[in-house]
């Protein structure tokens, strides 16, 4: 069906995109759109936002967008000053000027710190928002790009510093360097001025794996050993599937020794320990967090000396964990409410301590102050927020054992909207198989019973957990009288690994049923009616919204489908899709194919003479190299062929995440909200 739309440069594809873009702009670029776009752009460019600093050496660093720098500027501040907006921040890398000089769009993706020289970094730049990345060596002290320094070609890539002069470069520079899913397979020992293809091999995974990577831990830099007495530890990781890996340690004879860990885990390391979260019951119950010694040498005590830090109870899960130099910290979601725990690793008999959190916090995120494990101390920044609560930064000084372990409140974000009179409620719906499915409903100040416009967001896949976050964009929707729902459906990780696994493969229908059950629960509770509910999601969430259109059209008044996966028989024909076979199933296996066809949105569309679908807005990006835009194109074309009238818009850049300059970001969001205003916000809709 419309396979020519898989070819980006085909004249028919270009014509299709241009005509549908013009059509969607005629429908959605209204005076209200312009007002939304202007307001959202101003939010992105606010000068008084909460700063989340990262320390390198004697400096704090921050990346900041503004009206004068819509792509952003990287800036620094002496570490002894308070990192507030009014502080004398000094620009050191102007991304707008850099892109102007190169006549090319690059998007900021952070910086990789050299542990041996913390003001020397690899700046990470995305090619137009795509997954292709460039690594550019930068001297934060001299405030300049290093002449003759590292500068890698655009490719899916990542790197780890091996020394002051070498990096372990993993880059998909050619087919042999990439796994079948397009992510880096081969790691090379790269020196300055050396082309990656000419660098000697360091490590390689199999073509059937998803990725390879490297971790370097230096006991001298960590302060554990004296100079000359110990060498850096090199760990190599093979990602077999998303969320499944094997870890190897390089021994003195240069051989690789596999660390005795389960495959289905999330894991972190420091010089002494492995901290891992079980995703299956292979050794310990799924959802359990374990700490065990790092076997630095063959024969070292390993799994037998492990310690269980957390065992999940009903509706409990570990949402984040950090292994630092002398402490570990982890966040437990207890019926979707956060709890923070820490453990002092310097004391063998130390007890796990819970750190009290402010009562009104709906979610927290942990961020070390220092950019690199080897540097500084274990000072931790804890960011607490909620749908109606602007983020606040709390400081937890773990390394200062003379101070009590408590959160010290720091700066807070300004309010982006007036939340007075608004409420945030945690509710439950009953899915078709009797499972209780939680969701959070955020209500505007005033609303009419049974007529509430609801924007309902979901994802439901790949063990991704959604959590409340403060957003001026959502706030603007609330101020205009809409409600917002965040759905914690199966397939996500909100209630632990088994919540995810129950909707993998042939269980995918459970995620769809959960989302529809929430929509029906909103109606049953008297908040709204189907014609007032819009389903929204992107990527795997785009698959979710496509399934809502084809399986539950009577339960929704609009579908906002972003960067979607919609053809479940061909997703694996694009490299990135090979990594999703473990999640969805293999279209080349007949049993899997039959199940995939049972819900594949593209294959379950019906003629307009048989069904009336709710209005749909399908959004994609021309340079999306994770989910190819042909999914969206072909779905729109098939709908038109069957007599329906979808709105379709393909943005020229932004990649899978829709990133770009502040004006581009704002316009993209505003188009979607314009669609909502023209559908579920309309008072005359039935």
C-alpha positions as CSV (number, residue, x, y, z in Angstrom):
1,X,0.0,0.0,0.0
2,X,1.6,3.2,-1.2
3,X,5.1,1.9,-0.9
4,X,6.5,4.7,-3.0
5,X,6.0,6.9,0.1
6,X,8.9,5.0,1.7
7,X,11.3,6.8,-0.7
8,X,12.0,10.3,0.7
9,X,13.2,11.8,-2.6
10,X,10.6,10.3,-4.9
11,X,8.8,13.2,-6.6
12,X,5.4,11.7,-5.7
13,X,6.5,11.6,-2.0
14,X,7.6,15.2,-2.1
15,X,4.3,16.2,-3.8
16,X,2.3,14.3,-1.3
17,X,4.0,15.9,1.6
18,X,3.8,19.4,0.2
19,X,0.1,19.2,-0.7
20,X,-0.9,17.7,2.7
21,X,1.2,20.3,4.6
22,X,-0.5,23.1,2.8
23,X,-3.9,21.5,3.6
24,X,-3.2,21.1,7.3
25,X,-1.8,24.7,7.5
26,X,-5.0,26.1,5.9
27,X,-7.0,24.2,8.5
28,X,-4.9,24.8,11.6
29,X,-3.0,28.1,11.1
30,X,-5.6,30.3,12.8
31,X,-5.4,33.5,14.9
32,X,-5.6,31.2,18.0
33,X,-2.7,29.2,16.6
34,X,-0.6,32.3,16.2
35,X,-1.4,33.3,19.8
36,X,-0.5,29.9,21.1
37,X,2.8,29.8,19.1
38,X,3.8,33.2,20.4
39,X,3.0,32.3,24.0
40,X,4.8,28.9,23.8
41,X,7.9,30.5,22.2
42,X,8.0,33.0,25.0
43,X,7.9,30.2,27.6
44,X,10.8,28.4,26.0
45,X,12.8,31.6,25.9
46,X,12.1,32.8,29.5
47,X,15.1,34.2,31.2
48,X,13.9,33.4,34.7
49,X,13.6,29.7,34.4
50,X,14.9,27.2,36.9
51,X,18.6,26.4,36.2
52,X,19.8,22.9,36.6
53,X,23.6,23.4,36.9
54,X,26.3,20.8,36.3
55,X,29.7,21.2,37.8
56,X,33.1,20.6,36.0
57,X,36.2,21.8,37.8
58,X,35.7,25.2,39.2
59,X,32.7,26.0,37.0
60,X,29.0,25.5,36.9
61,X,27.5,25.0,33.4
62,X,24.1,25.6,31.9
63,X,22.6,25.4,28.4
64,X,20.1,28.2,27.8
65,X,17.7,29.2,25.0
66,X,16.6,32.8,24.7
67,X,15.0,35.2,22.2
68,X,18.5,36.1,21.1
69,X,19.7,32.5,21.0
70,X,16.7,30.3,19.9
71,X,19.0,27.3,19.4
72,X,20.8,28.0,22.6
73,X,24.1,29.0,24.2
74,X,26.3,27.1,26.6
75,X,27.5,29.2,29.5
76,X,29.5,28.9,32.7
77,X,29.6,30.5,36.2
78,X,32.2,30.3,39.0
79,X,31.1,27.4,41.2
80,X,31.1,29.6,44.4
81,X,28.3,31.7,43.0
82,X,24.6,30.9,43.3
83,X,23.3,29.6,39.9
84,X,20.4,31.9,39.5
85,X,19.3,33.6,36.3
86,X,20.6,37.0,37.4
87,X,24.1,35.6,38.1
88,X,27.0,36.7,35.7
89,X,26.8,33.7,33.4
90,X,29.5,33.8,30.7
91,X,28.7,32.4,27.3
92,X,31.3,29.9,26.0
93,X,29.7,28.2,23.0
94,X,27.0,30.0,20.9
95,X,25.2,27.3,19.0
96,X,23.3,29.8,16.8
97,X,26.5,31.4,15.7
98,X,28.1,28.0,15.1
99,X,25.2,26.8,13.0
100,X,25.3,30.1,11.1
101,X,29.0,29.7,10.3
102,X,28.5,26.2,9.1
103,X,25.2,26.9,7.4
104,X,23.7,23.8,9.0
105,X,21.3,23.0,11.7
106,X,22.8,21.3,14.8
107,X,20.8,20.6,18.0
108,X,22.4,20.5,21.4
109,X,22.7,17.1,23.0
110,X,25.0,17.7,26.0
111,X,28.7,17.2,26.6
112,X,30.9,14.2,27.7
113,X,33.4,15.2,30.3
114,X,37.0,14.1,30.3
115,X,37.7,12.8,33.8
116,X,41.4,13.6,33.6
117,X,40.8,17.1,32.5
118,X,37.2,18.1,33.5
119,X,37.1,21.3,31.5
120,X,37.8,19.3,28.3
121,X,34.6,17.9,26.8
122,X,33.1,16.3,23.7
123,X,30.2,18.5,22.7
124,X,27.4,16.2,21.4
125,X,25.4,17.7,18.5
126,X,22.5,16.2,16.6
127,X,22.1,16.6,12.9
128,X,18.9,18.5,12.7
129,X,17.3,16.7,15.6
130,X,17.9,13.2,14.1
131,X,19.7,10.3,15.8
132,X,22.9,11.1,13.8
133,X,25.4,12.7,16.2
134,X,28.6,14.6,15.9
135,X,31.2,14.8,18.7
136,X,33.3,18.0,18.8
137,X,36.1,18.5,21.3
138,X,35.8,21.8,23.2
139,X,38.0,23.5,25.9
140,X,35.7,25.0,28.5
141,X,38.7,26.9,30.0
142,X,39.8,28.5,26.8
143,X,36.1,28.8,25.7
144,X,37.0,27.5,22.2
145,X,36.8,24.4,19.9
146,X,40.1,22.5,20.2
147,X,42.1,23.0,17.1
148,X,42.9,19.6,15.6
149,X,40.7,18.0,18.3
150,X,38.2,15.2,18.0
151,X,35.5,16.0,15.4
152,X,33.6,12.9,14.3
153,X,31.3,12.5,11.2
154,X,27.5,12.5,11.8
155,X,26.5,9.0,12.8
156,X,24.6,7.2,15.5
157,X,27.4,7.3,18.1
158,X,28.6,7.6,21.6
159,X,32.0,7.8,23.3
160,X,33.9,7.3,26.5
161,X,37.2,9.0,27.4
162,X,40.0,6.4,27.7
163,X,42.6,9.0,28.7
164,X,43.3,12.6,28.1
165,X,44.2,11.8,24.5
166,X,42.0,8.9,23.4
167,X,38.3,8.0,23.3
168,X,36.4,4.8,22.9
169,X,34.4,5.7,19.9
170,X,31.3,3.7,19.0
171,X,29.9,5.0,15.7
172,X,27.7,3.6,13.0
173,X,30.0,5.0,10.3
174,X,29.3,2.1,7.9
175,X,27.2,-1.1,7.8
176,X,30.0,-3.1,9.3
177,X,30.2,-0.7,12.3
178,X,26.5,-0.9,13.0
179,X,24.2,-3.6,14.2
180,X,21.3,-4.6,12.0
181,X,19.2,-2.0,13.9
182,X,21.7,0.8,12.9
183,X,23.1,1.5,16.4
184,X,26.9,1.3,17.0
185,X,28.3,-2.2,17.1
186,X,32.1,-1.6,16.9
187,X,34.1,0.4,19.4
188,X,37.4,1.9,18.3
189,X,40.4,3.4,20.1
190,X,40.3,6.8,18.5
191,X,43.1,9.5,18.7
192,X,42.9,13.1,17.7
193,X,43.1,13.7,14.0
194,X,42.4,10.0,13.2
195,X,39.6,9.0,11.0
196,X,37.3,6.6,12.8
197,X,37.5,4.0,10.1
198,X,41.3,3.9,10.6
199,X,41.2,3.6,14.4
200,X,42.1,0.2,15.9
201,X,39.3,-2.1,17.1
202,X,38.6,-2.0,20.8
203,X,35.4,-4.1,21.1
204,X,32.6,-5.5,18.9
205,X,29.2,-6.9,19.5
206,X,27.2,-9.2,17.1
207,X,25.2,-7.9,14.2
208,X,22.1,-9.3,15.9
209,X,22.6,-7.2,19.0
210,X,21.3,-3.7,19.4
211,X,24.4,-1.8,20.6
212,X,27.8,-1.9,22.2
213,X,29.3,0.6,24.7
214,X,32.2,1.1,27.1
215,X,32.6,2.3,30.7
216,X,35.9,3.4,32.2
217,X,36.5,3.6,36.0
218,X,39.8,4.9,37.3
219,X,40.5,4.1,40.9
220,X,43.2,6.8,41.1
221,X,40.9,9.5,40.0
222,X,38.2,8.1,42.3
223,X,40.6,8.6,45.2
224,X,40.6,4.9,46.0
225,X,44.1,4.1,45.0
226,X,47.4,5.9,44.8
227,X,48.9,6.9,41.4
228,X,50.8,4.1,39.9
229,X,49.2,1.4,42.0
230,X,46.1,0.6,39.9
231,X,45.0,0.8,36.3
232,X,41.6,2.0,35.0
233,X,38.9,-0.6,34.8
234,X,37.3,-1.0,31.4
235,X,33.8,-2.5,31.2
236,X,32.2,-3.4,27.8
237,X,28.5,-3.8,27.4
238,X,26.6,-5.6,24.8
239,X,22.9,-4.6,24.5
240,X,21.2,-7.7,23.2
241,X,17.7,-6.2,23.2
242,X,16.3,-3.0,24.6
243,X,16.6,-3.6,28.3
244,X,18.8,-6.8,28.0
245,X,22.6,-6.8,28.2
246,X,25.8,-8.6,29.0
247,X,28.7,-6.9,30.8
248,X,32.4,-7.8,30.3
249,X,35.4,-6.7,32.3
250,X,38.8,-6.4,30.6
251,X,41.4,-8.4,32.5
252,X,45.2,-7.6,32.6
253,X,45.9,-10.1,29.9
254,X,43.5,-8.2,27.7
255,X,40.9,-11.0,27.7
256,X,37.2,-10.2,28.4
257,X,35.5,-11.8,31.3
258,X,31.7,-11.8,31.6
259,X,30.4,-10.5,34.9
260,X,27.9,-12.9,36.4
261,X,24.7,-10.9,36.1
262,X,21.3,-11.7,34.6
263,X,20.7,-10.4,31.1
264,X,17.4,-8.7,31.7
265,X,18.5,-5.9,33.9
266,X,19.3,-2.2,34.2
267,X,22.7,-1.8,35.7
268,X,25.2,0.9,36.9
269,X,28.8,0.6,38.1
270,X,31.4,2.2,40.3
271,X,34.9,1.0,41.3
272,X,33.5,-1.3,44.0
273,X,29.9,-2.3,43.1
274,X,27.3,-3.2,40.5
275,X,23.8,-1.9,41.2
276,X,21.1,-3.7,39.1
277,X,17.4,-3.8,38.8
278,X,15.9,-7.2,37.8
279,X,13.4,-7.3,35.0
280,X,12.6,-11.0,35.2
281,X,12.5,-13.6,37.9
282,X,15.7,-15.3,36.7
283,X,17.5,-14.9,40.0
284,X,15.5,-12.6,42.1
285,X,11.9,-11.4,41.7
286,X,11.4,-8.9,38.9
287,X,11.5,-5.3,40.2
288,X,14.1,-6.1,42.9
289,X,17.1,-3.8,43.3
290,X,20.3,-5.5,44.1
291,X,23.9,-4.4,45.1
292,X,26.8,-6.7,44.6
293,X,30.6,-6.3,44.5
294,X,32.2,-5.6,41.2
295,X,34.5,-8.6,40.5
296,X,37.6,-6.7,39.5
297,X,39.6,-9.8,39.2
298,X,38.8,-13.4,38.2
299,X,37.7,-15.3,41.3
300,X,36.4,-12.3,43.2
301,X,33.3,-12.7,45.3
302,X,30.3,-11.9,43.1
303,X,26.6,-12.7,43.2
304,X,26.9,-14.6,46.5
305,X,27.7,-11.4,48.3
306,X,24.8,-9.4,46.8
307,X,22.5,-7.4,49.0
308,X,18.8,-6.8,48.2
309,X,18.1,-3.1,48.6
310,X,14.5,-3.1,47.6
311,X,11.8,-5.8,47.0
312,X,8.6,-4.5,45.4
313,X,5.3,-4.8,47.1
314,X,2.0,-4.4,45.4
315,X,1.9,-1.4,43.0
316,X,5.6,-0.5,43.9
317,X,8.5,-0.1,41.5
318,X,12.0,1.5,41.3
319,X,11.7,4.5,39.1
320,X,15.3,5.7,39.2
321,X,18.6,4.6,40.8
322,X,22.1,6.1,41.0
323,X,25.4,4.5,42.0
324,X,27.8,7.2,42.9
325,X,31.3,7.2,44.5
326,X,30.4,6.4,48.1
327,X,26.6,6.4,48.1
328,X,23.7,4.9,46.1
329,X,20.3,6.5,45.9
330,X,17.0,5.2,44.5
331,X,13.5,6.3,44.1
332,X,10.6,4.0,44.7
333,X,7.2,4.7,43.1
334,X,4.7,3.6,45.8
335,X,1.3,3.6,44.2
336,X,2.7,6.3,41.9
337,X,3.9,8.4,44.8
338,X,7.7,8.9,45.0
339,X,9.9,7.9,48.0
340,X,13.6,8.5,48.2
341,X,16.2,6.2,49.8
342,X,20.0,6.3,50.2
343,X,22.7,3.9,51.3
344,X,26.2,4.8,52.6
345,X,28.6,2.4,50.7
346,X,31.5,3.1,53.0
347,X,29.9,1.3,55.9
348,X,29.4,-2.5,55.5
349,X,26.6,-2.5,58.0
350,X,24.9,0.7,56.9
351,X,21.2,0.8,56.9
352,X,19.1,2.1,54.1
353,X,17.7,5.5,55.0
354,X,14.5,7.1,53.6
355,X,14.8,10.9,53.0
356,X,11.5,12.6,53.7
357,X,10.0,14.5,50.7
358,X,7.8,17.5,50.6
359,X,4.1,16.5,50.8
360,X,2.9,18.0,47.6
361,X,5.6,16.5,45.3
362,X,4.1,14.2,42.6
363,X,7.4,13.1,41.1
364,X,11.2,13.6,41.7
365,X,14.3,13.3,39.6
366,X,17.9,12.8,40.8
367,X,20.9,14.5,39.3
368,X,24.4,14.5,40.6
369,X,26.0,18.0,40.9
370,X,29.2,16.8,39.2
371,X,29.2,15.8,35.6
372,X,31.4,12.8,36.0
373,X,31.6,9.9,38.5
374,X,35.3,10.5,39.2
375,X,35.0,14.2,40.0
376,X,34.0,16.1,43.1
377,X,31.7,14.5,45.6
378,X,28.3,12.9,46.0
379,X,26.3,16.0,46.3
380,X,22.9,15.3,44.8
381,X,20.3,17.6,43.4
382,X,16.7,16.4,43.8
383,X,14.1,18.1,41.6
384,X,10.5,17.8,42.8
385,X,7.5,18.8,40.8
386,X,3.9,18.0,39.8
387,X,1.4,18.9,37.1
388,X,0.4,22.0,39.1
389,X,3.7,22.4,41.1
390,X,6.6,24.2,39.5
391,X,9.9,22.3,39.9
392,X,12.0,23.0,43.0
393,X,15.7,22.1,43.4
394,X,16.6,20.4,46.7
395,X,20.2,19.8,47.7
396,X,21.2,16.6,49.4
397,X,24.8,16.7,50.7
398,X,25.6,13.0,51.0
399,X,29.3,13.5,51.2
400,X,29.2,15.8,54.2
401,X,28.6,13.3,57.0
402,X,28.6,16.0,59.6
403,X,25.3,17.3,58.3
404,X,21.9,15.6,58.8
405,X,20.6,13.7,55.7
406,X,17.8,16.1,54.7
407,X,16.7,18.0,51.6
408,X,17.7,21.6,51.6
409,X,15.4,23.7,49.5
410,X,17.1,25.8,46.8
411,X,15.7,27.6,43.8
412,X,12.3,27.1,42.3
413,X,10.9,27.6,38.8
414,X,8.6,30.5,38.3
415,X,4.9,29.7,37.7
416,X,4.1,29.4,34.0
417,X,0.4,29.6,34.6
418,X,-2.2,30.3,37.3
419,X,-3.0,27.0,38.9
420,X,-5.3,28.4,41.6
421,X,-8.5,26.3,41.6
422,X,-7.0,23.5,39.5
423,X,-6.7,20.0,40.9
424,X,-4.7,16.9,40.1
425,X,-6.3,13.5,41.0
426,X,-5.0,9.9,40.9
427,X,-7.8,7.7,39.7
428,X,-8.3,4.1,38.4
429,X,-10.1,2.5,35.6
430,X,-11.0,-1.2,35.2
431,X,-9.7,-2.7,31.9
432,X,-11.6,-5.4,30.0
433,X,-9.7,-8.2,31.8
434,X,-10.4,-6.7,35.3
435,X,-7.0,-5.1,35.7
436,X,-7.0,-1.8,37.6
437,X,-5.3,0.8,35.5
438,X,-4.2,4.1,37.2
439,X,-4.3,7.5,35.6
440,X,-3.9,11.0,36.7
441,X,-6.5,13.6,35.8
442,X,-5.7,17.3,35.9
443,X,-8.7,19.5,36.0
444,X,-9.1,23.2,35.0
445,X,-10.6,25.7,37.4
446,X,-14.1,25.6,35.9
447,X,-15.8,23.0,33.7
448,X,-19.2,21.7,32.8
449,X,-20.1,18.3,33.9
450,X,-20.3,15.9,31.0
451,X,-18.7,18.4,28.6
452,X,-15.1,18.6,29.7
453,X,-12.6,18.6,26.8
454,X,-9.9,16.1,27.7
455,X,-6.5,15.7,26.2
456,X,-5.5,12.1,27.0
457,X,-1.8,11.1,26.7
458,X,-0.3,7.6,26.7
459,X,2.7,5.6,25.6
460,X,2.5,2.0,26.9
461,X,5.6,0.3,25.7
462,X,9.3,-0.5,26.0
463,X,9.2,-0.3,29.9
464,X,9.0,3.5,29.6
465,X,7.4,5.1,32.7
466,X,5.4,8.3,32.5
467,X,5.3,10.7,35.5
468,X,3.8,14.0,36.3
469,X,5.8,17.0,35.2
470,X,5.2,20.8,35.2
471,X,4.6,22.2,31.8
472,X,3.6,25.6,30.7
473,X,2.2,24.1,27.5
474,X,-0.2,21.9,29.5
475,X,-0.9,24.8,31.7
476,X,-2.0,26.9,28.8
477,X,-4.4,24.0,27.8
478,X,-5.8,24.0,31.3
479,X,-6.2,27.8,31.4
480,X,-8.3,27.5,28.2
481,X,-10.7,25.1,29.9
482,X,-9.3,21.7,28.9
483,X,-8.4,18.8,31.2
484,X,-5.2,16.6,30.9
485,X,-4.9,12.9,31.5
486,X,-1.7,10.9,31.8
487,X,-2.4,7.2,31.4
488,X,-0.3,4.6,33.1
489,X,-1.3,1.7,30.9
490,X,0.4,-1.7,30.6
491,X,3.5,-1.8,28.4
492,X,5.0,1.0,30.4
493,X,7.1,0.5,33.5
494,X,5.1,2.6,36.0
495,X,4.1,-0.4,38.1
496,X,7.3,-2.5,37.6
497,X,8.8,-4.8,34.9
498,X,5.8,-7.2,34.9
499,X,3.5,-4.2,34.1
500,X,5.6,-3.9,30.9
501,X,6.0,-7.5,30.1
502,X,2.3,-8.2,30.2
503,X,1.8,-6.0,27.1
504,X,4.9,-7.2,25.2
505,X,4.5,-9.3,22.0
506,X,1.1,-11.0,21.9
507,X,-0.1,-9.0,24.9
508,X,0.0,-5.7,23.1
509,X,-3.8,-5.6,23.0
510,X,-3.8,-5.1,26.8
511,X,-2.2,-1.6,26.4
512,X,-4.9,-0.6,23.9
513,X,-7.7,-2.0,26.1
514,X,-6.3,-0.1,29.2
515,X,-6.2,3.2,27.3
516,X,-9.8,2.8,26.1
517,X,-10.9,1.8,29.6
518,X,-9.6,5.1,30.9
519,X,-11.5,7.0,28.3
520,X,-14.7,5.2,29.2
521,X,-14.0,5.7,32.9
522,X,-13.9,9.4,32.4
523,X,-17.3,9.2,30.8
524,X,-18.7,7.0,33.5
525,X,-17.6,9.4,36.2
526,X,-19.5,12.2,34.5
527,X,-16.5,14.3,33.5
528,X,-17.0,14.2,29.8
529,X,-18.4,12.4,26.7
530,X,-16.5,10.6,23.9
531,X,-16.7,13.4,21.5
532,X,-14.8,15.6,24.0
533,X,-11.8,13.2,24.4
534,X,-8.7,13.4,22.3
535,X,-6.1,10.6,22.3
536,X,-2.5,11.7,22.0
537,X,0.8,9.9,21.8
538,X,4.0,9.7,19.8
539,X,6.3,6.9,18.5
540,X,5.0,3.8,20.3
541,X,2.3,6.2,21.6
542,X,1.6,6.9,17.9
543,X,0.9,3.2,17.5
544,X,-1.4,3.5,20.5
545,X,-3.4,6.4,19.1
546,X,-3.6,4.7,15.7
547,X,-5.1,1.7,17.4
548,X,-7.6,3.9,19.2
549,X,-8.7,5.2,15.8
550,X,-9.2,1.7,14.3
551,X,-10.3,-0.3,17.4
552,X,-12.2,2.2,19.6
553,X,-13.3,5.0,17.3
554,X,-16.6,5.4,19.3
555,X,-14.6,6.4,22.4
556,X,-12.8,9.4,21.1
557,X,-13.6,12.8,19.5
558,X,-10.1,13.4,18.1
559,X,-6.8,11.6,17.5
560,X,-3.4,13.4,17.6
561,X,-1.0,10.9,16.3
562,X,2.7,11.9,16.4
563,X,5.8,10.3,14.7
564,X,3.9,7.0,14.7
565,X,4.6,3.3,14.1
566,X,1.5,2.2,12.1
567,X,2.5,-0.6,9.7
568,X,3.3,-3.6,12.0
569,X,4.3,-5.8,9.1
570,X,7.1,-3.5,7.8
571,X,8.5,-1.7,10.8
572,X,11.5,-4.1,10.8
573,X,12.4,-3.2,7.2
574,X,14.0,0.0,8.4
575,X,17.2,-0.5,10.5
576,X,15.9,1.0,13.8
577,X,12.9,-1.3,13.7
578,X,15.0,-4.4,14.1
579,X,15.5,-3.3,17.7
580,X,11.8,-3.5,18.3
581,X,11.2,-7.1,17.4
582,X,11.7,-8.2,21.0
583,X,8.9,-5.7,22.0
584,X,6.4,-6.3,19.2
585,X,7.2,-9.7,17.7
586,X,8.8,-10.7,14.3
587,X,6.7,-9.9,11.2
588,X,8.6,-12.7,9.4
589,X,7.3,-15.3,11.9
590,X,3.8,-16.4,10.9
591,X,2.3,-16.6,14.4
592,X,3.7,-13.1,15.2
593,X,2.6,-11.7,11.9
594,X,-0.9,-12.9,12.3
595,X,-1.1,-11.3,15.7
596,X,0.5,-8.1,14.4
597,X,-2.0,-7.9,11.6
598,X,-4.8,-8.2,14.1
599,X,-4.1,-4.7,15.4
600,X,-1.8,-3.0,12.8
601,X,-3.5,0.3,12.3
602,X,-2.7,0.6,8.6
603,X,-4.2,-2.9,7.9
604,X,-7.3,-2.3,10.1
605,X,-8.6,0.8,8.4
606,X,-12.1,0.5,7.0
607,X,-13.9,2.4,4.3
608,X,-15.8,5.6,5.2
609,X,-19.0,3.8,4.1
610,X,-18.5,1.3,7.0
611,X,-17.2,3.6,9.8
612,X,-16.9,7.2,10.7
613,X,-13.6,7.8,12.4
614,X,-13.0,10.8,14.7
615,X,-10.9,13.6,13.2
616,X,-7.2,12.7,13.1
617,X,-4.1,14.9,12.9
618,X,-1.0,12.9,11.9
619,X,2.4,14.5,12.5
620,X,5.9,13.4,11.4
621,X,9.4,14.6,10.5
622,X,11.2,14.2,7.2
623,X,14.5,13.5,9.0
624,X,13.1,11.1,11.6
625,X,15.6,8.2,11.4
626,X,14.1,6.2,14.3
627,X,10.5,5.8,13.0
628,X,10.5,6.4,9.3
629,X,7.9,9.1,8.2
630,X,6.5,6.7,5.7
631,X,4.4,5.1,8.5
632,X,2.6,8.4,8.8
633,X,2.5,9.1,5.1
634,X,1.1,5.7,4.1
635,X,-1.5,5.8,6.8
636,X,-2.8,9.2,5.7
637,X,-2.8,8.1,2.1
638,X,-4.7,4.9,2.9
639,X,-7.3,6.8,4.9
640,X,-7.8,9.1,1.9
641,X,-8.1,6.1,-0.4
642,X,-10.9,4.8,1.8
643,X,-12.8,8.0,1.8
644,X,-11.6,9.6,5.1
645,X,-10.2,13.1,5.5
646,X,-7.1,13.1,7.8
647,X,-4.9,16.1,8.5
648,X,-1.3,15.4,7.9
649,X,1.8,17.5,8.5
650,X,5.5,16.5,8.0
651,X,8.0,18.9,9.4
652,X,11.2,19.3,7.5
653,X,13.5,18.8,10.5
654,X,13.3,18.0,14.2
655,X,13.8,14.3,14.0
656,X,11.9,11.8,16.2
657,X,11.8,14.1,19.1
658,X,10.7,17.2,17.2
659,X,13.6,19.3,18.3
660,X,14.7,22.6,16.8
661,X,14.9,26.3,17.4
662,X,12.4,27.8,19.9
663,X,10.1,29.1,17.1
664,X,10.0,25.7,15.4
665,X,9.3,23.9,18.7
666,X,6.5,26.4,19.5
667,X,4.9,26.2,16.0
668,X,4.9,22.4,16.1
669,X,3.1,22.2,19.5
670,X,0.7,25.0,18.5
671,X,-0.4,23.2,15.4
672,X,-1.5,20.2,17.5
673,X,-3.3,22.4,20.0
674,X,-5.0,24.2,17.1
675,X,-6.3,20.8,16.0
676,X,-7.7,20.2,19.5
677,X,-9.4,23.5,19.5
678,X,-11.0,22.8,16.2
679,X,-12.3,19.4,17.4
680,X,-12.9,18.6,21.0
681,X,-13.1,22.3,22.1
682,X,-15.8,23.1,19.6
683,X,-19.1,23.7,21.5
684,X,-21.2,22.6,18.6
685,X,-19.7,19.1,18.5
686,X,-22.2,16.2,19.3
